[in-house]
Every structure is written in C-alpha cells, then in structure tokens.
Amino acid sequence: MDTPIASVSGIRGIVGESLSAAMLTRFATAFGTMVNTAKCRHREDTRNNSERPNTVVVGRDSRASGEMVRLAVVAGLISTGCRVIDVGLCPTPTILFMAKELNASGSIVITASHNPVEWNGLEFALESGRLLNQAEREQFMQIYESMDCNLAKWNQQGSVETYEGAVNRHIEKILDCDWVNLDVLRARALNVVIDCGNGAGSVASPHLLRQLGCRVVEINCIPDGRFPRSAEPTPDALEQLCTAVFANGADIGLAHDGDADRLVIVSEDGVPVSSEYTFALSADFILKKRCGDVVGTVSTSLMIDDIAARHQSRVHRTPVGVGFVVEKMRESNAVIGGEGTGGVVFPEIQYTTDGLASIAAIIHQLAESNTTVSALVKSLPSYTMCQKKLESHSQSLSEAVVQRAAEIYAKGSQSTENEGVFLDLTDGVKRVWGDSWVNIRKSGTEPVIRVFSEAPTADHAELLCNETVETLKGLIES
Ligand code: MG
C-alpha cells in the first residue's frame, strides 16, 4: 500500500490505496495522544488538576468514504480517552468554528478539500481550531511514526456525542458581525445561483444566502458523495454555473471547493471571475468598514496593494499557505487576510479561511455598491497572472537552483541597469517592480520548480515567466 501524502495541515490519500481504516485510526490515536500531552503540560502550568477528558471536535465533508473515515478516527480518539463531539457533515470552516466555540483542545476535519472524489484526508487543529504549525506537525508525525501513544485503560475510554446545530451557530456568528446589514441586503434581494459541487457547503451556503435576503437557485447542492464537477472550482469546472447564471438572469454566481473554505465568483453575464477577486473584493468591502492591516501571500495579486492604498491600509506578505497568513494576521492585528485561491480569513469570526463568511462579504459588497459584478471587477486595476513549471531531477536540486537564482538576482538588483527591482526572499525568490513581479518557488511535494508572474498585460506576464524559466534551465544544466 502507498503512503498518504502530507497536506498543508494534515494528510491526504486515495481510499483503498494510500488510505486505510487502520492507518486513519493510527493517525487519530497519535493525535489524541498529542492533545492529551499538550493539555497535561497546560495543566501543570496552570496548576489546574481537573481530570476532565480533552474535547476533540470531529466533522466531515460529503465524500462517500466519509463514514468509514469518521468511524476509524473516532475509534482512535476514544482509545486515548478523548471526549469526541461529532458535528457531522459540515463545511471545514464550520467544524473549526465549532472547535473555537466549544473551546476544544483539538479538532480533526475529515476532508480532502478540492482533491478528486476518490481521495479523503484529515486536517488537524489544536486548541480552539488552530491548525498545526510546522513544529507541531513534526511532533505529531514523530508520535505517529514511533506509535509512542498513551492508550486509556479499559474503564477510562473516551466518549462520543453528536452536535446538531453547528451550521446554524456558524451562520448566527456571521450574521452578528457588525458589517452585516440585513436591511441593505433585503432591500436589494439579489438573485444568486450557487454551485456547491455536491460538497460540504451544499446545505449551509444556500441557507446562509436566504438568511442574507437573497433569492437562491441551487445547482449541485445534494451532498450525496458524488462530485458532478471537479471539487476544485476552476473556470473550466464552472460551465454549468455560468449557463445557469445567464439563464436565470442572476446577479451573481458563487461556487465552493469540496469543503467550502474557498469561494469563487461568476459575473452576471455568466463569465467566471479569477479567484483572486474573492479576496480583493472582500478586502475592499471590509476596509470600508474598519481600519487596519491586510495580509496576503507573496503570490497574492497586486490588486490587494491597490485596494489597501485606496483605504490607507498596510499590506503584509507571507510565504504561501493559510497557516502563515493567519500567524501574521494575529501578530499585526490585521482586519482581513487571504490567498488568491479564493480563501479569505475574517478574524472576528475565526482565524481560518471561511467560504461562508466570504459569501456574506461578497454579497454585501455587491448589494451596497448598487452595481454589477462585472462593474465591480472593472473598478479594480487589471492584472494578468502566468504560471509555468520546470522539472528538475530532485527536490534537493530544486532547492539548490532556487538558492543560486537568489544569489544571481541579488547581485543583479545592485546594478544600475536593474534599478527599481525589489528582491523579496519571503518564499523562494520574488522580483518585484512597481506593477509586476515574478516569483520562483520549489514544490514541497515533487521535483518541480514553479514560476509565477503578474503584470498589467498577459504578454508582459508571459515574458517575465519565460525569461525566468530560461534562466533556471541554464542553472539546472550547469
Ligand atoms: Mg478547501
């Protein structure tokens, strides 16, 4: 049997190939051990000798294998004495929100996010829904590998409870935000088509939209374990949504990935909008309501800088990955953060990407602006992104090449010929000009170097990518 691959905050694999019940139980047992160990340390620190078992919130997306994974995970957790609260089939942000609400010591989200239907996986979070950081991931994998687990005695096994109202509680929290004005929303009564891809948002998101005063047409909102389109809401996967928006004369189309932490938009004329606009439009909306910093990653569109400038706000850029964004948001007390993939973080709700809160922000932005999605898109400076990948022979070669490129560009940026170039080494190597950039990063999972660029025109973005690829090819061959 193959081994599952590490994802950003957990593991993913193909059920029946790289993911088995035995392996899932082992991961859950290791996680229960980690949670108990962390709590013991905490107890010692606070001199609190309470013997209450640690609570772990569990929930899952709509995959057909979800029930098998749930049973395997619950068995592992209760074998370490944890109290499991099962919130059922819910969006990932709802599960993590419940971990925060219930002040849980840990949570396991059963999802493979946007991977194909045969995949499943686990995402792990510690206290109050905080995803594991790098050091914690290493500690966790060490417990998993060594199987040095603390199993509970026969009469100290954990327990399982089900919790029915998670989606309603999450929606209530969103509606409670001071930037939500139901009078404005109900007056505009937007026509919305939503495509959840039969994923975890299938029940929650149409329900939220109705609460926001919208008239809703649902497509692919039956969470029956079959995915009628790719779980990743790329423009190609949204043909049915685009047609439905146009046919229904809707104001906007919305789509989630498989676990509904991401949101993408289709305009009123049935055209998919780049996923970069979910964060950009949400940020423009939130910054109108409150002052504060914005956090994006090195590969988030420059639109975010233009929007921040509009509101005299400051932008921080982190390495790619929601964990880094959230860390920086906490540190800078930012009012919004996100990634170009359509994942946006609203700190007053929780510190994780939240596709439901994104719906509320986007619908609000549209309702308040009294205009169309395509007009909102046109109101922002236009950029085009380009992506290329370059095979290298090994991950260590990729690393050496990226390192060498950093040295070469560092020298180059000191010459007068390259004046005006800023070198950013936050994640890989990024060269930034006023209105364009190119970023080189090695892949974490395969022997590949990725090149990303952005510029005001497609030709310019492609030129930046191509020039960089040629330089890297020379470095690989030398
Ligand atoms: Mg996701």
Boltz pocket constraint, residues with backbone or C-beta under 6 A from the ligand:
constraints:
  - pocket:
      binder: B
      contacts: [[A, 113], [A, 114], [A, 257], [A, 258], [A, 259], [A, 260], [A, 261], [A, 262]]
      max_distance: 6.0
